[in-house]
Amino acid sequence: MKKPKSSQFPGSRETFLIFIVVACGIMATLSVNLFNHSASDPSEANMGESTRSDQPRSVPGKVPSVVLTDVPLSTGTEPLEKLFVQSGCAVCHTIPGIAPALGREGPRLVLGTNGPLRLADPQYQGTATTVREYIQESILNPGAYVVPGFSDRVMPRWYGTRLNALALDRIAEYLENVKE
């Protein structure tokens, strides 16, 4: 029996990459959250817990259930390298100055150089007017501009629910200053 070619399963590579991004972010976040909450100050123990009323309350002596979509990828207070790794950016993108970010599935992130060119590209369909806005929009609405040569469906669409404003702002601030 012949082995199926990967081209017979469109999107399987993209699905795998999205899985890797999610898994890396979840594992990094859980390891940080689990080990940081062994603090001696009891008031710090609940800092990461959600206060939404639709979630079950913690029961003393019982491990609370975790809904993975509620676990943020990062807090935004991490060192930059860790922020890019925990957020999953380093899996697909090469980012100058971020040592682990040597991905090849997404475009090289030198947005201090490429951002103005992309904003001026007739294919750009977004609403950003500055490079920083373009970066934030590219994370939150990746389909607004797809870099030629890259697939529209590799960049996850859920970053808006998994990155807080501080993390998003720190990522954009760094990337808008990265030039070739």
N, C-alpha and C positions, 0 to 999 in steps of 0.2 A: 504494500500500500504506500502510495506517495505521501510525503509530508506536505501539508498545505503551505503555500507561500504566504509570507506576511502580507503581501498585497491583496490577498483574498479576504482579509479582515480589515477593512478601512477603519482608521481611527484607533486601532488597538495600541499602536505605539503612543498615541496621544493620551489614551486612557491610562496606560501604564505610567507615563510621565506625571500625569495629574495625581495618580495614586502615590507615587514617590514623593511629590511635593507635600501632599497632605500628611503622609506617614512621617516624614522628617519633621514637619512643623508640630505635629501632635506629640511625637516622642520627645522632642526638645522641650516643648512646653510642659508636658507632664513631668519630665524629670526635674525641671526647674521648680515647678509648683510643688511637687511632692517633697523635694529635699529642702526647699526654702520654708515650708510650713512646719518645720520641727523647731520653730523659734520658741524661746523660753517665755516670751510675752504672749499670754493667751489672747490678747486683743488682736495680735497679728495673725492668728490662726484662721480667722474668718475673712481676711482681706480679699481672698480670691473667690469667695463664694458669691453666687448670684443672689440678688435680692428680689428677683422676679417672683411674683405671687403664684405663678403657675408651676413652680418647681417645688419638689418635695423638700421639706425642712430636714436638717441634719438631726439624726437621732443619736444621743450619746452612746458610744460603744458599738455603733454600726457604721460601716463604711458607706458614705453617701454614693448614690449612683451618679455617674458623670455622663452627660450627653456631649459627645465629642464636638458637635457643632457649637456648643456653648463655650468651649475652651478657646480662649484667644491664642493666636499664634505667638504673640509677644506682648509685652507691656509697654514698649516704647522707651523704657528706661535702661535697657541693656546697652552694653558697648556696641558700637555700630556693626562690627563684624558679626557678633552674636545676633543682633537684630536681623541682619540679612539672611543668616543661616536659619534661624527659627521661623522667619516668615516664609521660607521656602524659595526665596529669590536665587540663592546660590546653587540650587539644583539645576536650573535651566539657563541662567545667565552668567556671562563673564562680566565681572564688575571690577574695573581697575581700583586697586587699593583695598579690596576685600579678598584676602588670600584664598579662602575656600571657594570663592565664586568663580568657578571655571567651567560652567555649563555651556553646552553648545546647541541646545534646542531652541533657546530664545535669542533675540538679538543682543549683541554686546551693548552694555549700558554706559554709553559715553554721551549722556544727554545734554551736557553743557555744549557739546559740539553738534549733536544730531537733533536735539529738541527744536531749535529754531527752524531747521530744514523741514522737519516733519509738520510743524505748524503751518508752514507755507506750502506744503504739498497739496495739489488739487484733490488728491484722494482722501485727505483728512476730512472726517465728518463730525468731529467733536465740537465742543463749545469753548475750549480753553483759549486764553489769549496770552498766557505767559508760559514759560518752560515749566515752572513749578506746577501750575494748573494742569498742563499737559501730562506731566508725570503722574499726578494724582488721578487724573481721568483715565490714564492708561492702566492703572492698577484697578480702579473701580469699574471701568467700562472699557475693557480691552478691545472691543470691536469698533470703537470710534476711529481707530487707525491701526491697521495691520501692516507691520513693516514688510515691504516686498521680500519674498523668498521665505516667509514664515507662515505657518498655519494660523488661522483665526481661532482655532479651538484648543490650543495648547494652554494658553494662559487661563487659569481658573477664573470663573465669574463670581466667586463667593468671597473675595478678599474684603469687600465692604462690610461683611458681617463678621469677619475674623480679625481685622486689624483695627485697632482703636485710632483715634485722631492723632495722638502723639506719635505712634509708630508710623503712621502714614506721612505725617509732616517731617519726621526725621529722615525717612527714606527719601522723600522728595527733595529735602534740603541738601542731602548728600549728593544725589544723582544730578541735580541741576548744576553742580560745580565740577562734575567729572568731564574732562575734555581729552581729546586725542592728543 
